[in-house]
Amino acid sequence: MRTAVLLVAMLVLPACASAPRVPATAETIASLARERQIVAVHYHALGTPGPLHNGARLVHGSVTMAAPTGWIKDRFVQSLEARLGLQQIRNVPEPRFAYLERERAAPDARALKRTFERGLVFDFYSPWQYLPAAGGRLYRASEIQVRLLRLDDLSLLWADSCSFDAGHLPPPPLFLRLESVEKLYTPAALGRASGCADVLVARLLGDPER
C-alpha cells in the first residue's frame, strides 16, 4: 500500500518540487542481478531554442532547457554495471517523448509499461529551467530525478535526485534545434554532472554519504 501511494505521488509531483526520496531495499538491489530485462531511459531535455527574435528585436530573453539527463543516465548505467557486474541493462540512447512543461508532472509510468511491458526500468528526467540568451548562469541549479520502477505491477522500488551547479554557460544558438542538450553544457559542467550520477549510484547501493 505504501509503495502504491508513493507511486501515485510521483506521477502527480510538480516539477518544481523536490522529488520524494525512496531508499532501495536489500531485496531491490538483489533483484537487479536476477532480472532478465532492465532498461534505462531518459526524457527529451531540450526546449525550443528559437526563434528568439522576430527579425527586428529580441522577443524572448532565455532558452528553455533542462539538465543533461542522457549524459547522467549513461554515466549512471556504466557505474552501476561496474559495481554490480551487471550485463543486462539496456541503455536506450534515444530520448522518450517531450512531456509538456505546463503539466509540471513526472513522466507517466504507464507509458513505460506499454513500451517495455515487463522488467525493471530506470527513468531519468529533470525540471525545465532557463538559460539567458546572452549566456551566463542557469536560473537555478540543474536537478535530475531518477526512479526505478517494476513494470509488472508499476511499483516504485527506488527514487532519488541530485543537483549540480553548471556554472557559466556560453550563449546558445538562436535558431538551431539541437539533438542533444549536452551540447549546451561546457566540459566542466558535464564533469560535475558525472559527479551527480556517481552520487545517485552511491545512494542506490546504500554507500555512506560523501
CYANA upper distance limits for C-alpha pairs under 8 A (distance plus 0.5 A):
  1 MET  CA      5 VAL  CA      6.80
  2 ARG  CA      6 LEU  CA      6.77
  3 THR  CA      7 LEU  CA      6.66
  3 THR  CA    155 SER  CA      6.70
  3 THR  CA    156 LEU  CA      6.57
  3 THR  CA    157 LEU  CA      8.22
  4 ALA  CA      8 VAL  CA      6.83
  4 ALA  CA    155 SER  CA      6.87
  4 ALA  CA    156 LEU  CA      7.96
  5 VAL  CA      9 ALA  CA      6.76
  6 LEU  CA     10 MET  CA      6.77
  6 LEU  CA    156 LEU  CA      7.58
  7 LEU  CA     11 LEU  CA      6.88
  7 LEU  CA    154 LEU  CA      8.30
  7 LEU  CA    155 SER  CA      7.04
  7 LEU  CA    156 LEU  CA      6.06
  8 VAL  CA     12 VAL  CA      7.05
  9 ALA  CA     13 LEU  CA      6.31
 10 MET  CA     19 ALA  CA      7.87
 10 MET  CA     20 PRO  CA      7.98
 10 MET  CA    105 ALA  CA      8.44
 10 MET  CA    106 ALA  CA      6.67
 11 LEU  CA    105 ALA  CA      6.83
 11 LEU  CA    106 ALA  CA      5.67
 11 LEU  CA    107 PRO  CA      7.07
 11 LEU  CA    108 ASP  CA      6.45
 11 LEU  CA    109 ALA  CA      7.88
 12 VAL  CA    105 ALA  CA      5.71
 12 VAL  CA    106 ALA  CA      6.87
 13 LEU  CA     17 ALA  CA      7.73
 13 LEU  CA     19 ALA  CA      7.71
 13 LEU  CA    104 ARG  CA      7.86
 13 LEU  CA    105 ALA  CA      5.63
 13 LEU  CA    106 ALA  CA      6.42
 14 PRO  CA    104 ARG  CA      5.35
 14 PRO  CA    105 ALA  CA      5.44
 14 PRO  CA    106 ALA  CA      7.73
 15 ALA  CA    104 ARG  CA      5.33
 15 ALA  CA    105 ALA  CA      6.02
 15 ALA  CA    106 ALA  CA      7.24
 15 ALA  CA    126 SER  CA      8.09
 15 ALA  CA    127 PRO  CA      5.67
 15 ALA  CA    128 TRP  CA      8.36
 16 CYS  CA    104 ARG  CA      7.89
 16 CYS  CA    127 PRO  CA      6.99
 19 ALA  CA    145 GLN  CA      7.38
 19 ALA  CA    159 ALA  CA      8.28
 19 ALA  CA    160 ASP  CA      7.39
 19 ALA  CA    161 SER  CA      7.28
 20 PRO  CA    159 ALA  CA      7.33
 20 PRO  CA    160 ASP  CA      7.37
 21 ARG  CA    158 TRP  CA      8.09
 21 ARG  CA    159 ALA  CA      5.72
 21 ARG  CA    160 ASP  CA      5.26
 21 ARG  CA    161 SER  CA      7.91
 22 VAL  CA    157 LEU  CA      7.85
 22 VAL  CA    158 TRP  CA      5.52
 22 VAL  CA    159 ALA  CA      5.27
 22 VAL  CA    160 ASP  CA      6.98
 23 PRO  CA    157 LEU  CA      8.41
 23 PRO  CA    158 TRP  CA      6.08
 23 PRO  CA    159 ALA  CA      7.27
 23 PRO  CA    160 ASP  CA      8.19
 23 PRO  CA    203 ARG  CA      8.27
 23 PRO  CA    204 LEU  CA      7.49
 24 ALA  CA     28 THR  CA      6.42
 24 ALA  CA     29 ILE  CA      7.43
 24 ALA  CA    157 LEU  CA      6.76
 24 ALA  CA    158 TRP  CA      5.54
 24 ALA  CA    159 ALA  CA      8.44
 24 ALA  CA    204 LEU  CA      6.46
 24 ALA  CA    205 LEU  CA      7.91
 24 ALA  CA    206 GLY  CA      8.23
 25 THR  CA     29 ILE  CA      7.07
 25 THR  CA    157 LEU  CA      8.42
 26 ALA  CA     30 ALA  CA      6.72
 27 GLU  CA     31 SER  CA      6.59
 28 THR  CA     32 LEU  CA      7.22
 28 THR  CA    157 LEU  CA      7.12
 29 ILE  CA     33 ALA  CA      7.97
 29 ILE  CA    205 LEU  CA      7.64
 30 ALA  CA     34 ARG  CA      7.35
 31 SER  CA     35 GLU  CA      6.32
 32 LEU  CA     38 ILE  CA      8.18
 32 LEU  CA     86 LEU  CA      8.41
 33 ALA  CA     84 LEU  CA      8.20
 33 ALA  CA     86 LEU  CA      7.10
 35 GLU  CA    119 GLY  CA      7.25
 35 GLU  CA    120 LEU  CA      7.90
 36 ARG  CA     88 GLN  CA      7.02
 36 ARG  CA    119 GLY  CA      7.67
 37 GLN  CA     88 GLN  CA      6.94
 37 GLN  CA     89 ILE  CA      7.46
 37 GLN  CA     90 ARG  CA      8.11
 37 GLN  CA    118 ARG  CA      8.07
 37 GLN  CA    119 GLY  CA      5.50
 37 GLN  CA    120 LEU  CA      6.90
 38 ILE  CA     88 GLN  CA      6.80
 38 ILE  CA     89 ILE  CA      5.29
 38 ILE  CA     90 ARG  CA      6.57
 38 ILE  CA    119 GLY  CA      6.42
 38 ILE  CA    120 LEU  CA      5.24
 38 ILE  CA    121 VAL  CA      6.18
 38 ILE  CA    122 PHE  CA      8.25
 39 VAL  CA     89 ILE  CA      6.05
 39 VAL  CA     90 ARG  CA      5.16
 39 VAL  CA     91 ASN  CA      6.45
 39 VAL  CA     92 VAL  CA      7.65
 39 VAL  CA    119 GLY  CA      8.34
 39 VAL  CA    120 LEU  CA      6.80
 39 VAL  CA    121 VAL  CA      5.21
 39 VAL  CA    122 PHE  CA      6.75
 40 ALA  CA     73 LYS  CA      7.79
 40 ALA  CA     77 VAL  CA      8.09
 40 ALA  CA     89 ILE  CA      7.51
 40 ALA  CA     90 ARG  CA      6.68
 40 ALA  CA     91 ASN  CA      5.37
 40 ALA  CA     92 VAL  CA      6.57
 40 ALA  CA    121 VAL  CA      6.15
 40 ALA  CA    122 PHE  CA      5.14
 40 ALA  CA    123 ASP  CA      6.32
 40 ALA  CA    124 PHE  CA      8.45
 41 VAL  CA     73 LYS  CA      8.03
 41 VAL  CA     91 ASN  CA      7.11
 41 VAL  CA     92 VAL  CA      6.02
 41 VAL  CA     93 PRO  CA      8.03
 41 VAL  CA     94 GLU  CA      8.48
 41 VAL  CA     95 PRO  CA      7.38
 41 VAL  CA     96 ARG  CA      7.75
 41 VAL  CA    121 VAL  CA      7.92
 41 VAL  CA    122 PHE  CA      6.83
 41 VAL  CA    123 ASP  CA      5.40
 41 VAL  CA    124 PHE  CA      6.89
 42 HIS  CA     69 THR  CA      6.69
 42 HIS  CA     70 GLY  CA      6.40
 42 HIS  CA     73 LYS  CA      7.53
 42 HIS  CA     92 VAL  CA      8.43
 42 HIS  CA     94 GLU  CA      8.39
 42 HIS  CA     95 PRO  CA      5.85
 42 HIS  CA     96 ARG  CA      6.82
 42 HIS  CA    123 ASP  CA      6.02
 42 HIS  CA    124 PHE  CA      5.16
 42 HIS  CA    125 TYR  CA      6.48
 43 TYR  CA     69 THR  CA      7.85
 43 TYR  CA     70 GLY  CA      8.38
 43 TYR  CA     95 PRO  CA      5.35
 43 TYR  CA     96 ARG  CA      5.25
 43 TYR  CA     97 PHE  CA      6.78
 43 TYR  CA     98 ALA  CA      6.88
 43 TYR  CA     99 TYR  CA      8.29
 43 TYR  CA    123 ASP  CA      8.39
 43 TYR  CA    124 PHE  CA      7.18
 43 TYR  CA    125 TYR  CA      6.15
 44 HIS  CA     95 PRO  CA      5.59
 44 HIS  CA     96 ARG  CA      6.38
 44 HIS  CA     97 PHE  CA      6.53
 44 HIS  CA     98 ALA  CA      5.35
 44 HIS  CA     99 TYR  CA      8.16
 45 ALA  CA     65 MET  CA      6.72
 45 ALA  CA     66 ALA  CA      5.61
 45 ALA  CA     67 ALA  CA      7.16
 45 ALA  CA     68 PRO  CA      7.43
 45 ALA  CA     69 THR  CA      7.35
 45 ALA  CA     98 ALA  CA      7.85
 45 ALA  CA    125 TYR  CA      8.08
 45 ALA  CA    126 SER  CA      7.83
 45 ALA  CA    128 TRP  CA      8.29
 45 ALA  CA    180 SER  CA      8.38
 45 ALA  CA    181 VAL  CA      6.81
 46 LEU  CA     64 THR  CA      7.35
 46 LEU  CA     65 MET  CA      5.13
 46 LEU  CA     66 ALA  CA      6.58
 46 LEU  CA    178 LEU  CA      8.29
 46 LEU  CA    180 SER  CA      7.79
 46 LEU  CA    181 VAL  CA      6.09
 47 GLY  CA     63 VAL  CA      7.77
 47 GLY  CA     64 THR  CA      5.27
 47 GLY  CA     65 MET  CA      5.54
 47 GLY  CA     66 ALA  CA      8.32
 48 THR  CA     63 VAL  CA      7.64
 48 THR  CA     64 THR  CA      6.89
 48 THR  CA     65 MET  CA      8.42
 48 THR  CA    177 ARG  CA      7.13
 49 PRO  CA     63 VAL  CA      5.73
 49 PRO  CA     64 THR  CA      7.08
 49 PRO  CA    172 PRO  CA      8.11
 49 PRO  CA    173 PRO  CA      7.59
 49 PRO  CA    174 LEU  CA      6.42
 49 PRO  CA    175 PHE  CA      6.93
 49 PRO  CA    176 LEU  CA      7.30
 49 PRO  CA    177 ARG  CA      6.65
 50 GLY  CA     63 VAL  CA      8.27
 50 GLY  CA    173 PRO  CA      8.47
 50 GLY  CA    174 LEU  CA      5.62
 50 GLY  CA    175 PHE  CA      5.04
 50 GLY  CA    176 LEU  CA      7.28
 50 GLY  CA    177 ARG  CA      7.86
 51 PRO  CA    174 LEU  CA      6.57
 51 PRO  CA    175 PHE  CA      5.69
 52 LEU  CA     58 LEU  CA      6.54
 52 LEU  CA     59 VAL  CA      6.08
 52 LEU  CA     60 HIS  CA      5.70
 52 LEU  CA     61 GLY  CA      7.81
 52 LEU  CA    174 LEU  CA      6.52
 52 LEU  CA    175 PHE  CA      7.85
 53 HIS  CA     57 ARG  CA      5.99
 53 HIS  CA     58 LEU  CA      4.71
 53 HIS  CA     59 VAL  CA      5.20
 53 HIS  CA     60 HIS  CA      7.26
 54 ASN  CA     58 LEU  CA      7.37
 54 ASN  CA     59 VAL  CA      7.18
 60 HIS  CA    133 ALA  CA      8.41
 61 GLY  CA    132 PRO  CA      6.43
 61 GLY  CA    133 ALA  CA      5.85
 61 GLY  CA    134 ALA  CA      8.47
 62 SER  CA    130 TYR  CA      6.36
 62 SER  CA    131 LEU  CA      5.76
 62 SER  CA    132 PRO  CA      4.65
 62 SER  CA    133 ALA  CA      5.11
 62 SER  CA    134 ALA  CA      8.50
 63 VAL  CA    130 TYR  CA      5.94
 63 VAL  CA    131 LEU  CA      5.64
 63 VAL  CA    132 PRO  CA      6.80
 63 VAL  CA    133 ALA  CA      6.61
 63 VAL  CA    172 PRO  CA      8.06
 64 THR  CA    128 TRP  CA      7.11
 64 THR  CA    129 GLN  CA      6.39
 64 THR  CA    130 TYR  CA      5.33
 64 THR  CA    131 LEU  CA      7.18
 65 MET  CA    128 TRP  CA      6.19
 65 MET  CA    129 GLN  CA      6.08
 65 MET  CA    130 TYR  CA      6.44
 65 MET  CA    131 LEU  CA      7.68
 65 MET  CA    181 VAL  CA      7.72
 66 ALA  CA    126 SER  CA      6.61
 66 ALA  CA    127 PRO  CA      6.73
 66 ALA  CA    128 TRP  CA      5.34
 66 ALA  CA    129 GLN  CA      6.11
 66 ALA  CA    130 TYR  CA      8.24
 66 ALA  CA    142 SER  CA      7.66
 66 ALA  CA    181 VAL  CA      7.94
 67 ALA  CA    126 SER  CA      6.47
 67 ALA  CA    127 PRO  CA      8.23
 67 ALA  CA    128 TRP  CA      8.42
 67 ALA  CA    142 SER  CA      5.84
 67 ALA  CA    143 GLU  CA      6.98
 67 ALA  CA    144 ILE  CA      7.13
 67 ALA  CA    181 VAL  CA      8.11
 68 PRO  CA     72 ILE  CA      6.88
 68 PRO  CA    181 VAL  CA      6.51
 68 PRO  CA    182 GLU  CA      5.87
 68 PRO  CA    190 LEU  CA      8.35
 68 PRO  CA    193 ALA  CA      7.98
 69 THR  CA     73 LYS  CA      6.43
 69 THR  CA    124 PHE  CA      6.60
 69 THR  CA    125 TYR  CA      6.61
 69 THR  CA    126 SER  CA      7.49
 69 THR  CA    144 ILE  CA      7.29
 70 GLY  CA     74 ASP  CA      6.69
 70 GLY  CA     93 PRO  CA      8.08
 70 GLY  CA     95 PRO  CA      8.08
 70 GLY  CA    124 PHE  CA      8.35
 70 GLY  CA    182 GLU  CA      8.47
 71 TRP  CA     75 ARG  CA      6.87
 71 TRP  CA    182 GLU  CA      7.57
 71 TRP  CA    190 LEU  CA      8.27
 71 TRP  CA    193 ALA  CA      8.17
 71 TRP  CA    194 SER  CA      8.08
 72 ILE  CA     76 PHE  CA      6.51
 72 ILE  CA    193 ALA  CA      6.72
 72 ILE  CA    194 SER  CA      6.46
 72 ILE  CA    196 CYS  CA      7.81
 72 ILE  CA    197 ALA  CA      5.80
 73 LYS  CA     77 VAL  CA      6.62
 73 LYS  CA    124 PHE  CA      7.14
 73 LYS  CA    197 ALA  CA      7.67
 74 ASP  CA     78 GLN  CA      6.73
 74 ASP  CA     91 ASN  CA      7.86
 75 ARG  CA     79 SER  CA      6.62
 75 ARG  CA    194 SER  CA      6.74
 75 ARG  CA    197 ALA  CA      6.60
 75 ARG  CA    198 ASP  CA      8.08
 76 PHE  CA     80 LEU  CA      6.51
 76 PHE  CA    197 ALA  CA      5.61
 76 PHE  CA    198 ASP  CA      7.00
 76 PHE  CA    200 LEU  CA      7.84
 76 PHE  CA    201 VAL  CA      6.81
 77 VAL  CA     81 GLU  CA      6.51
 77 VAL  CA     89 ILE  CA      7.97
 77 VAL  CA     91 ASN  CA      7.82
 78 GLN  CA     82 ALA  CA      6.75
 79 SER  CA     83 ARG  CA      6.62
 79 SER  CA    198 ASP  CA      7.77
 79 SER  CA    201 VAL  CA      7.66
 80 LEU  CA     84 LEU  CA      6.56
 80 LEU  CA     85 GLY  CA      8.35
 80 LEU  CA     86 LEU  CA      8.00
 80 LEU  CA    201 VAL  CA      6.87
 81 GLU  CA     85 GLY  CA      5.68
 81 GLU  CA     86 LEU  CA      5.07
 81 GLU  CA     87 GLN  CA      7.06
 81 GLU  CA     89 ILE  CA      8.22
 82 ALA  CA     86 LEU  CA      7.56
 99 TYR  CA    103 GLU  CA      8.29
 99 TYR  CA    107 PRO  CA      7.45
100 LEU  CA    104 ARG  CA      7.81
101 GLU  CA    105 ALA  CA      8.47
101 GLU  CA    128 TRP  CA      7.40
104 ARG  CA    127 PRO  CA      8.49
106 ALA  CA    125 TYR  CA      8.31
107 PRO  CA    125 TYR  CA      8.44
108 ASP  CA    112 LEU  CA      7.86
109 ALA  CA    113 LYS  CA      7.11
109 ALA  CA    149 LEU  CA      8.29
109 ALA  CA    154 LEU  CA      7.41
110 ARG  CA    114 ARG  CA      6.83
110 ARG  CA    154 LEU  CA      7.90
111 ALA  CA    115 THR  CA      6.88
112 LEU  CA    116 PHE  CA      6.51
112 LEU  CA    117 GLU  CA      7.90
112 LEU  CA    121 VAL  CA      8.43
112 LEU  CA    151 LEU  CA      8.03
113 LYS  CA    117 GLU  CA      5.04
113 LYS  CA    118 ARG  CA      7.07
113 LYS  CA    151 LEU  CA      5.99
113 LYS  CA    152 ASP  CA      8.29
113 LYS  CA    154 LEU  CA      8.21
116 PHE  CA    151 LEU  CA      8.48
117 GLU  CA    151 LEU  CA      7.01
117 GLU  CA    152 ASP  CA      7.80
118 ARG  CA    150 ARG  CA      7.89
118 ARG  CA    151 LEU  CA      5.42
118 ARG  CA    152 ASP  CA      5.71
119 GLY  CA    150 ARG  CA      6.48
119 GLY  CA    151 LEU  CA      6.14
119 GLY  CA    152 ASP  CA      7.15
120 LEU  CA    148 LEU  CA      7.31
120 LEU  CA    149 LEU  CA      6.13
120 LEU  CA    150 ARG  CA      5.16
120 LEU  CA    151 LEU  CA      6.55
121 VAL  CA    147 ARG  CA      8.34
121 VAL  CA    148 LEU  CA      6.08
121 VAL  CA    149 LEU  CA      5.73
121 VAL  CA    150 ARG  CA      7.08
121 VAL  CA    151 LEU  CA      7.77
122 PHE  CA    146 VAL  CA      7.21
122 PHE  CA    147 ARG  CA      6.01
122 PHE  CA    148 LEU  CA      5.03
122 PHE  CA    149 LEU  CA      7.00
123 ASP  CA    146 VAL  CA      6.03
123 ASP  CA    147 ARG  CA      6.01
123 ASP  CA    148 LEU  CA      7.27
124 PHE  CA    144 ILE  CA      7.34
124 PHE  CA    145 GLN  CA      6.26
124 PHE  CA    146 VAL  CA      5.03
124 PHE  CA    147 ARG  CA      7.40
125 TYR  CA    144 ILE  CA      6.41
125 TYR  CA    145 GLN  CA      5.94
125 TYR  CA    146 VAL  CA      7.04
126 SER  CA    142 SER  CA      8.34
126 SER  CA    143 GLU  CA      6.39
126 SER  CA    144 ILE  CA      5.26
126 SER  CA    145 GLN  CA      6.34
127 PRO  CA    143 GLU  CA      7.47
127 PRO  CA    144 ILE  CA      8.16
129 GLN  CA    138 LEU  CA      7.60
129 GLN  CA    139 TYR  CA      7.15
129 GLN  CA    140 ARG  CA      7.61
130 TYR  CA    138 LEU  CA      6.37
130 TYR  CA    139 TYR  CA      6.37
131 LEU  CA    135 GLY  CA      7.03
131 LEU  CA    136 GLY  CA      7.54
131 LEU  CA    137 ARG  CA      7.16
131 LEU  CA    138 LEU  CA      5.43
131 LEU  CA    139 TYR  CA      7.23
132 PRO  CA    136 GLY  CA      6.82
132 PRO  CA    137 ARG  CA      7.97
132 PRO  CA    138 LEU  CA      7.79
132 PRO  CA    171 PRO  CA      8.02
133 ALA  CA    171 PRO  CA      6.35
133 ALA  CA    172 PRO  CA      6.88
133 ALA  CA    174 LEU  CA      8.25
134 ALA  CA    170 PRO  CA      8.06
134 ALA  CA    171 PRO  CA      5.41
134 ALA  CA    172 PRO  CA      8.05
135 GLY  CA    168 HIS  CA      7.91
135 GLY  CA    169 LEU  CA      6.06
135 GLY  CA    170 PRO  CA      5.16
135 GLY  CA    171 PRO  CA      4.28
135 GLY  CA    172 PRO  CA      7.15
136 GLY  CA    167 GLY  CA      8.32
136 GLY  CA    168 HIS  CA      5.31
136 GLY  CA    169 LEU  CA      5.60
136 GLY  CA    170 PRO  CA      6.92
136 GLY  CA    171 PRO  CA      7.82
137 ARG  CA    166 ALA  CA      7.89
137 ARG  CA    167 GLY  CA      6.35
137 ARG  CA    168 HIS  CA      5.34
137 ARG  CA    169 LEU  CA      6.60
138 LEU  CA    142 SER  CA      8.37
138 LEU  CA    166 ALA  CA      7.90
138 LEU  CA    167 GLY  CA      8.25
138 LEU  CA    168 HIS  CA      8.34
138 LEU  CA    169 LEU  CA      8.39
141 ALA  CA    163 SER  CA      6.80
141 ALA  CA    164 PHE  CA      6.35
141 ALA  CA    165 ASP  CA      5.71
141 ALA  CA    166 ALA  CA      7.47
142 SER  CA    163 SER  CA      5.83
142 SER  CA    164 PHE  CA      5.98
142 SER  CA    165 ASP  CA      6.85
142 SER  CA    166 ALA  CA      7.28
143 GLU  CA    161 SER  CA      7.47
143 GLU  CA    162 CYS  CA      6.26
143 GLU  CA    163 SER  CA      4.69
143 GLU  CA    164 PHE  CA      7.26
144 ILE  CA    161 SER  CA      5.93
144 ILE  CA    162 CYS  CA      6.02
144 ILE  CA    163 SER  CA      6.65
145 GLN  CA    159 ALA  CA      8.03
145 GLN  CA    160 ASP  CA      6.51
145 GLN  CA    161 SER  CA      4.78
145 GLN  CA    162 CYS  CA      7.29
146 VAL  CA    159 ALA  CA      6.23
146 VAL  CA    160 ASP  CA      6.17
146 VAL  CA    161 SER  CA      6.55
147 ARG  CA    156 LEU  CA      7.66
147 ARG  CA    157 LEU  CA      8.07
147 ARG  CA    158 TRP  CA      6.11
147 ARG  CA    159 ALA  CA      4.86
147 ARG  CA    160 ASP  CA      7.21
148 LEU  CA    156 LEU  CA      6.68
148 LEU  CA    157 LEU  CA      5.94
148 LEU  CA    158 TRP  CA      5.51
148 LEU  CA    159 ALA  CA      6.89
149 LEU  CA    154 LEU  CA      6.66
149 LEU  CA    155 SER  CA      6.25
149 LEU  CA    156 LEU  CA      5.30
149 LEU  CA    157 LEU  CA      6.22
149 LEU  CA    158 TRP  CA      7.80
150 ARG  CA    154 LEU  CA      5.79
150 ARG  CA    155 SER  CA      5.81
150 ARG  CA    156 LEU  CA      7.09
150 ARG  CA    157 LEU  CA      7.44
151 LEU  CA    155 SER  CA      7.52
158 TRP  CA    204 LEU  CA      7.95
160 ASP  CA    200 LEU  CA      7.61
160 ASP  CA    203 ARG  CA      8.40
161 SER  CA    200 LEU  CA      7.51
162 CYS  CA    196 CYS  CA      6.40
162 CYS  CA    197 ALA  CA      8.37
162 CYS  CA    199 VAL  CA      7.74
162 CYS  CA    200 LEU  CA      7.36
163 SER  CA    196 CYS  CA      6.96
164 PHE  CA    192 ARG  CA      6.87
164 PHE  CA    193 ALA  CA      6.93
164 PHE  CA    196 CYS  CA      7.04
165 ASP  CA    189 ALA  CA      7.87
165 ASP  CA    192 ARG  CA      7.88
166 ALA  CA    185 TYR  CA      7.94
166 ALA  CA    188 ALA  CA      8.37
166 ALA  CA    189 ALA  CA      5.19
166 ALA  CA    190 LEU  CA      8.25
166 ALA  CA    192 ARG  CA      7.76
166 ALA  CA    193 ALA  CA      8.42
167 GLY  CA    189 ALA  CA      7.07
169 LEU  CA    184 LEU  CA      7.76
169 LEU  CA    185 TYR  CA      6.80
169 LEU  CA    186 THR  CA      7.02
170 PRO  CA    184 LEU  CA      7.96
170 PRO  CA    185 TYR  CA      8.48
170 PRO  CA    186 THR  CA      8.42
172 PRO  CA    184 LEU  CA      6.98
178 LEU  CA    183 LYS  CA      8.09
181 VAL  CA    185 TYR  CA      7.90
182 GLU  CA    190 LEU  CA      8.16
185 TYR  CA    189 ALA  CA      6.41
185 TYR  CA    190 LEU  CA      6.94
186 THR  CA    190 LEU  CA      6.81
187 PRO  CA    191 GLY  CA      6.64
188 ALA  CA    192 ARG  CA      7.00
189 ALA  CA    193 ALA  CA      6.75
190 LEU  CA    194 SER  CA      6.70
191 GLY  CA    195 GLY  CA      7.06
192 ARG  CA    196 CYS  CA      6.91
193 ALA  CA    197 ALA  CA      7.00
194 SER  CA    198 ASP  CA      6.89
195 GLY  CA    199 VAL  CA      6.84
196 CYS  CA    200 LEU  CA      7.01
197 ALA  CA    201 VAL  CA      6.93
198 ASP  CA    202 ALA  CA      6.71
199 VAL  CA    203 ARG  CA      6.68
200 LEU  CA    204 LEU  CA      6.64
201 VAL  CA    205 LEU  CA      6.77
202 ALA  CA    206 GLY  CA      6.52
202 ALA  CA    207 ASP  CA      5.49
202 ALA  CA    208 PRO  CA      8.17
202 ALA  CA    209 GLU  CA      8.38
203 ARG  CA    207 ASP  CA      6.45
203 ARG  CA    208 PRO  CA      8.42
203 ARG  CA    209 GLU  CA      8.09
